[in-house]
Amino acid sequence: MSSYSVRPALARDAKAIAEIHVATWQAAYKDLMPDDYLNKMTVAKRQAYWQEAIEYSEPQVLVATDGDRLVGFVGFDRSRDPKTRSTVGEIWAIYVAPEHWGKGVGLLLWDGARDGLKDEGCTQVTMWVLLGNERALQFCEHAAGFKREMPSLKTVDFGSVKLEEIRLKRAVD
């Protein structure tokens, strides 16, 4: 049995985070997004993004490890949605390597992010999820206790496809 732990991301983690980000998108969204869009995602571009995020703590990033290997990450901070109170946080990203899906890594990351949001004075937390991403919706609603916020749909362009995201919300405690 694996022994997972969560810790703050370090600069040296950016490449592994990027690899998980790309692999997870390609696995989770293969039936939702065009192949050409998913195939254009590169580890180099994601690595640059996560390197900067870690350096400037925007968003704050935690990683899940299995021994010395990174297996997931979460980015969280204040909500990016316009006109949101300063006590509302947001999960900007939460991804687990596909071979570790369903093993509790996501909940460990969520717990770490929730503690970080509490420390920042947040009382509510939101996240945006693609409507067709049933695995993510199941995790968010059933395992992590989020509820769909109606009506909060927004349309996002992914190459030649427009998809809808829905905002989920819950109390931090």
C-alpha positions, 0 to 999 in steps of 0.5 A, a space after each residue: 500500500 502506498 503512503 502518500 503525503 502532502 507538502 508545499 511545492 518547491 521550485 524543483 517540482 515544477 517539471 513533475 507538476 507540469 508532467 502530471 498536469 499534461 498527462 491528467 488533461 490528456 486522460 481526463 479530457 480525451 472524450 471532451 476536447 479535440 485531440 489536436 487541442 490536447 496534443 498541443 499542451 506541452 510540459 515546457 509551457 506548463 512548467 514555465 507557468 508552475 515555476 512562476 506560480 511556485 516562485 510567487 505563491 500565486 496560486 499557492 501550490 501543494 504537491 502529493 508524494 508517494 515516497 520521492 515521486 510526485 503524484 498530484 498537486 493543488 493550486 489555491 488562493 483567493 477567488 479570481 471571480 470578479 466582485 467576490 468577497 476577500 473571504 472566498 478562496 478558489 481551488 485553481 487546479 487539482 490534478 492527480 496522476 491517472 495511475 493514482 486516481 481513486 486512491 485518496 490523493 485528491 482528498 489529501 490535496 483538498 485537505 491541504 488546500 482547505 487548511 491553507 485557505 483557512 490560514 488565509 481567512 477564507 470562509 468559502 471556497 469555489 472551483 470551476 469544473 467542466 460539465 462533462 468531466 464526471 470523474 471530477 464532479 463526482 470527486 468534488 460533490 461526493 468526496 469533497 462536499 462541494 455543491 453546484 452553484 446555480 446558475 453559474 455556467 460559463 463557456 470556455 473555448 478549447 480550440 474548435 470546441 466550446 465547453 461549459 464549466 460550472 462553479 462549485 462552492 462549499 464552506 471551508 470548514 
